[in-house]
Amino acid sequence: MNYFNLALPEPRDILVIEDNPADVRLIREVLRDLNPPVAIHVAGESEEALRFLRREGAHQRAPMPRIIFLDFNLPKADARELLRTIKTDRDLCVIPVAVLTTSDAERDIREAYELHANCYLRKPLDLDGFYQTVRAAAHFWLDVARFPAERAVEQLNKPRLL
């Protein structure tokens, strides 16, 4: 057997930027039995999320997430500004950002897409709807969508926690 031809599995890290612990718990529950499994990282506000994404401070060994679930109603720094920052940063802009929020307002939807969100997901009020929405988005971005080749090479060259 030629072990040099074995492909390394692409990391399946998800960053959830959400200040509501109940929603974080629910997202964890929805994604816990994905196969292959995912690692879920949580930031409760924009500044912490940027430190994670830029690998600053305590996040120096943070993995690059395959998808970001972003609540559009964050405390402190505005989630819209965070989205703008991610999508204008050369190193971060290829990360898909799924805005996951309770708002169904047309101006919020338009603004998210103008800021280059990859999708806008309204948090369904019922548990089954929430489960289906988050699960479908994760499946699409983790299993269906393709990413630039240089991102895969970058992942192999960056330090990761073992």
N, C-alpha and C positions, 0 to 999 in steps of 0.2 A: 504494500500500500504506500502510495506517495503522499506523505503528510504535508508536503509543501504546497499541494494543490487544494487543500481544504480551505474553504472560504470561512472567514471569521464572521459570526453573526453580527449584523449591524446593531449597535446599541438601541434600545427601545426605551429611552428616557422621555418623560413627559413633565413639563413644568406647568403647574397650576398656580395662577396668580389670582388669589381669592381671599377675601378677608372674613368670610362667613364660615366658621368651623363646621357647621352643619352641612353646607354645600361641599366642603372639602371632604368630609366623611362620606358623603353620598358618592362623590366622584371616585374616591378610593374603592368603595364597594362595587361600583359599576365596573371598574377596570381590574379588579383584583384577580379575576379568573381568566384573563386574556392569555392566549397561548400562541406564540411564546410570551412569557410574562413581560410586564413593563415595570420600570422603576418610576415612582411618582415623587416628584419634588414639589414643595409648596413654598410660595412666598406670599405673605399676607399684605404686602403693599409694594408700590412701584420701586422704591429705592432698594429694597431687599432683592427684588427681581433683577434689577440691573446689576447689582453686585454679583448675583448668581451667574447671570449671562456673561458678564465680563470677567468672571473668575477672580473677584477681588475679596480681600480679607479672608474670612472663614471659608469662602467658596473657591479657593485657589485650585482645587481639584474637581470642581463641579463638571459634570458631563454636559455636552451640548445637547439640548433636548431635540427630539424629533418633531415635537409639536408643543405649542403653548396654548393652554386654555386661559383666556384673559377675561376676568369680570370687568365690565365697563363702568362699574360703580365702586371704585376703590376709595378708601380714605386717603388723606394727605395729598400726595402728588396725584395728578390726574391720570387716569388710565389712557386717555386719548393721547396725552403727551408721551406716555410710555410706549404706546403703539407707534407713534411718529418716530421716536428715538430708535426703536428696534428696526423699523423698516427703512431708516436712512443710514443705519450703521452697516458698513460693508461686510463685517464679519457675522452679523446677526440677521440680515435681511432675508436670507434664504429659509429661515425657520418659519414654518407655517404658524400663523396666529389665528386661532379660532376664538372670536369674541363670543363669550357665553354669558348672557345677561337676561334680566327679567324684562327689559324694555322692548316694546314692539313699535316704538315711535319711528316713523319714517325718517326723521332727521338723524336719529341715532344710527340707523341702518346705513343711510347715505354717508354719514361722517365716517363710520367704520371702514367702508369700502374706499372712500377718498383717502383715508390714511393707510390704505393697502392691506387691510385685514384680508386673510385668505378665505374666511367665511364668517357669517354672522348667524349665531344660533340663539334662539330665544329659549330660555329655561322653561320647559313645560311645568305647569303647576302640579301635574299628577306624577307619581313615582314611576309608572311604566313609561310615560312619555319622556321623562328625564333620562331614564335608563337607555331607551332606544336612541335618543338624540346623541348623548355622549358616546355611547358604544359605536354608533354609525360613524361619527366624526373620527374617533380613534382608529377604527378599522380602515377608513379611507386613507388617513394620513400615515398610518403605520404600515399597512399591508398593500395598498393599491397605488398610491402616488409614488412617483420616482423623483429622486433628487440629483443635483449635479454631481458628477464623479469626483470633483475636487473636494466635496464635502466628506465623502467616504474616506479619502486619503487623509484629510485633516483629522478625522476622528481617530484614525490609527496612530497618528503622531502626537496626540494630546494625552497627557497623563490621566489615568482613570483610577478610581478606588477599586481595590480588588475585593 
